[in-house]
Amino acid sequence: MLLKGKTAIVYGAGGAVGGAVAKAYAREGALVFLAGRTPDSLQAVADEIEAAGGRAQVAPVDALDAKAVERHLADIAKGAGPVKLMFNAIDWGDTQGAELTDMDFERFLRPIRNSMQTWFVTGTAMARHMGANGGGAIVGITANAAREAYSHVGGFGVACAAIEHFLRQLAVENGPHGVRVCFVRSPGSPDAPGVRNAWQLRANEQGVTFDDIAREFGKDTPLRKVTALAQVADAAVLLSSDLAAGMTATVANATGGAQVD
């Protein structure tokens, strides 16, 4: 088990990505605290983890509230010991499907503001905590749009690029204290509900099957497929583990080669 004996917090654990990472962390032996604002969705993930023999506790918190996050972290550390792993996958509130010239500034700004706020709040709090307690690993997730411009994504791509650079800076500043900061770049997994719904709509519009659309999106990648959610979560596990002890301020490219480094 790659994460045995470690305590982890997953923010946004009730969502598709956060839930997948939380399950992968638990599978590898971590005690996982599932954080977010919706207790019912967090409990559903906790039930799955426990049914599989893992350890998880539901710990609701608003990851945009700095004081709440500090109290939440202190309470977890008091009961379970220092937190060694963190993953943030809270929803940024982005709405896509329109060009920049057809949206108002608030709609464009929302994912940028939300992503930067939650990452500044959780990332700095966790870096201070880990730095004072022997180090740890902070891991994030972004998308292809961080490096490549796409039409109709609103502020999402700008938010991804901003987060990647924020995490690099956090890594550089806190590396001397034993804190590693990395991120996974995901292509948007076909088994994540939001992506699946969008692809199904496209399939319906074109009169083809979902699998046809999946092949269309994967045909130009070297692996000829779009990376599944579980494989994105496995990349997060690797970055969080001691196998990646020499890695910080860097990305695990899980795009199936859609972007070549």
NORNORJO-V176607 format. One record per residue. N is the residue number from 0. SS is DSSP state (A for helix, B for strand, O for the rest). OMEGA is omega in degrees with one decimal (NA if undefined). Layout:
N SS OMEGA
N SS OMEGA
This chain:
0 O -172.6
1 O -174.4
2 O -175.9
3 O 175.8
4 O -178.0
5 O 177.0
6 B -176.3
7 B 168.9
8 B 173.6
9 B 176.3
10 B -175.6
11 O -174.1
12 O 178.3
13 O 179.8
14 O -175.2
15 A -177.7
16 A -179.8
17 A 178.6
18 A 179.3
19 A 179.2
20 A 178.5
21 A 178.8
22 A 179.4
23 A 176.1
24 A -178.5
25 A 177.8
26 A -178.6
27 O 169.1
28 O -179.5
29 O 165.5
30 B -170.3
31 B 172.6
32 B -175.3
33 B -174.7
34 B 179.1
35 O -176.3
36 O -175.1
37 O -175.0
38 A -176.6
39 A -179.9
40 A 176.3
41 A -179.1
42 A 178.5
43 A 177.3
44 A 178.6
45 A 179.6
46 A 178.6
47 A -179.5
48 A -177.9
49 A 177.7
50 A 179.4
51 O 177.7
52 O 179.7
53 O -179.4
54 B -179.9
55 B 174.7
56 B 177.9
57 B -177.0
58 O -175.7
59 O 176.1
60 O 173.2
61 O -174.7
62 O 173.4
63 O -175.7
64 O -173.7
65 A -178.3
66 A 178.9
67 A 179.7
68 A 178.5
69 A 179.1
70 A -179.7
71 A 179.5
72 A 179.9
73 A -179.9
74 A 179.6
75 A -179.4
76 A 179.6
77 A -177.1
78 A -172.1
79 A -177.0
80 O -176.1
81 O 176.0
82 O -176.5
83 O -177.4
84 B 175.1
85 B 173.0
86 B -179.5
87 B 179.9
88 O -178.5
89 O 179.8
90 O -177.4
91 O 178.7
92 O 179.8
93 O 173.3
94 O -175.4
95 O 176.7
96 O 179.1
97 O 174.9
98 O -178.8
99 A -177.4
100 A -178.4
101 A 179.2
102 O 178.0
103 O -173.6
104 A -178.5
105 A 178.1
106 A 177.5
107 A -172.6
108 A -170.2
109 A -179.3
110 A 178.5
111 A -179.6
112 A -177.3
113 A -179.1
114 A -179.5
115 A -179.2
116 A -178.6
117 A 179.8
118 A 176.8
119 A -178.4
120 A -175.4
121 A -176.8
122 A -179.4
123 A 178.6
124 A -178.1
125 A 178.5
126 A 177.3
127 A -178.3
128 A -178.4
129 A 179.7
130 A 180.0
131 A -174.6
132 O 171.4
133 O 175.1
134 O -178.9
135 B -177.3
136 B 175.2
137 B -175.8
138 B 178.8
139 B 177.3
140 B 174.5
141 B -175.1
142 B 179.3
143 A -176.6
144 A 175.8
145 A -173.4
146 O -176.1
147 O -177.9
148 O 175.8
149 O 174.8
150 O 170.8
151 O 177.7
152 O 177.7
153 O -178.7
154 O -174.8
155 A -178.2
156 A 177.4
157 A 178.2
158 A 179.3
159 A 180.0
160 A 179.9
161 A -179.5
162 A 179.2
163 A -178.9
164 A 175.6
165 A -178.1
166 A 175.3
167 A -179.9
168 A 177.5
169 A 179.1
170 A -177.8
171 A -176.8
172 A -172.8
173 A 175.2
174 A 179.5
175 A 179.4
176 A 177.1
177 O -178.1
178 B 175.0
179 B 179.2
180 B -179.6
181 B 176.2
182 B 175.9
183 B 172.6
184 B -175.5
185 B 178.7
186 O -170.7
187 O -169.6
188 O -177.1
189 O 179.0
190 O 170.6
191 O -172.6
192 A -178.6
193 A 178.7
194 A -178.5
195 A 180.0
196 A -179.9
197 A 179.8
198 A 179.1
199 A 175.9
200 A 178.7
201 A 178.1
202 A 179.9
203 A 180.0
204 A -176.5
205 A -178.8
206 O 178.9
207 O -179.4
208 O 175.6
209 A -179.8
210 A 176.5
211 A 179.5
212 A 178.2
213 A 177.8
214 A 178.6
215 A -179.7
216 A -177.2
217 A -169.1
218 O -177.9
219 O 176.8
220 O 179.2
221 O -179.4
222 O 178.1
223 O 175.8
224 O 177.0
225 O -172.6
226 O 178.8
227 O -176.6
228 A -178.8
229 A 179.6
230 A 172.9
231 A 178.7
232 A 178.1
233 A 176.7
234 A 177.0
235 A 176.8
236 A -179.9
237 A -179.8
238 A -178.3
239 A -172.8
240 O 178.1
241 A 174.9
242 A 179.2
243 A -175.8
244 O 179.1
245 O -176.3
246 O 171.3
247 O -178.9
248 O -175.3
249 B -175.2
250 B 166.7
251 B -176.7
252 B -178.4
253 B -175.6
254 O -178.0
255 O -179.2
256 O 176.5
257 O 170.9
258 O -176.8
259 O 179.6
260 O NA
